[in-house]
Amino acid sequence: MKKIATTALASLGVLALAACGDTEDASTEAMPDTVEMPADEALEPVRSEPVEDSETAGPPPAPVDPRDTAPDQATTEEAADAAAQVAADAEAAAAAAAASLDEEVEED
C-alpha cells in the first residue's frame, strides 16, 4: 500500500511541475528576420584599411652569413661518431636483453 501511495505522490508531483511550465517555444522566438540580420551584417563590405603597427614590428633582423652559423667539419664528425656509439650501445643492450630472455625461457 505504501508503494502505491509513494508512486501516486511522485506522479502527482511530476504532473504539478509540468503544469507550471509555459508553452512558449524557442522556435517561435527565432523568426527568420531576427536570425538573418546578424548574418547580413557580417557580409557588409569592410570600410577600413589595415594599418601596420610599427611599434610592435621592431627593427628588421640583421643579415646572417650562413658561413657563421654552419657547423664546422670537426663538430659534424664528432656528432656522427657519437650517434654511431649510441647505436652500438643500443644494439648491445638489445642483444643482452634477448639473451637474458632466452635464458629465462630455457629455465622454465
N, C-alpha and C positions, 0 to 999 in steps of 0.2 A: 504494500500500500504506500510505503514511504517513497519507493522508486517512482510510482505513478505520479505522486504529488510533486516530487522534485522535477520530473520531466515536464509536467504541466506548467510549473512555475518558471522553468527555464524557457519553455516555448512562449509563454506569455511575455517574458522579458524581451525576447527576440522580436516578437511582433510589436511591442511597445516602442522599441528602438527604431524599427522600420517605419513606424507611423510618424516618428519625429522628423524623418528626413524630408528634404524638399525634392521636387520633381524637376528642378532646373538641371539642364544638362550642359556640359562644356561645349558640345557641338552646336547648341543654339546660340552661344555667345561668339563662336568663331565663324562669323559670316565671311563670305569671300571678300567683301570690301575691307574689313579690318585686317584680314590675313595678307592680302596682296599689297597693301600700302607700304609696309616696310620693305618688301621685295622691290617695289618700283623705285623707292628712294635709293636703294643700293645700285641701281642701274643708271642713275643720272651721271652725266659726264663730270669728270674732275675739273675744277676750275683753277686749281693752283698748281704751280710747278715745283718739283723737288729742289731743295736748296742744299748745297754741300755745307756741312758743318766743319769749318776749318779748325776749330778748337780741338776737336777730338781726333782729327786726322794725324796731327803731329808732323814732325819733319819727315821728308822722304828718306827711305833707307839708303845707307851708304853703299856704294858699289862694292861687290865682293869679288875678289880674284879667286877663281877655282883652284889655282895652284897653292893658295894659302890654306885652303880648307881640306884639300885632298890628303889622305893618309900617305905616309911615306912607305917605301918598299919594305923596310925593316919591320914596321908595325904590322903590315899586312902579312908578312911571313910568320911573325910571332903569333898572330891570331889564327892562322891556318894550322900551325903546329899545335896550339892549344886545343883547337877543335879536333884534330886527329887524336890527341891524347885522351880527350873526353870520350870520343867514340871507342877507342880501345878499352878504356876503363869500363864503359857500359857493356861492351861485348864480353869482357872478362866476368863482370858481375852476373850477366845473364847465363853464362856457361856455368858458373859456380852454383847459381840457383837451380839450374836444370840438373846438375849432378847431385845436389842435395835432395831434390825431389825424387830422382831415380833411386837414391839410397833409401829414402823413406818408404817408397813403394815396394822395394825388394825386402825390407824388413817386415812388412805387414804380410 
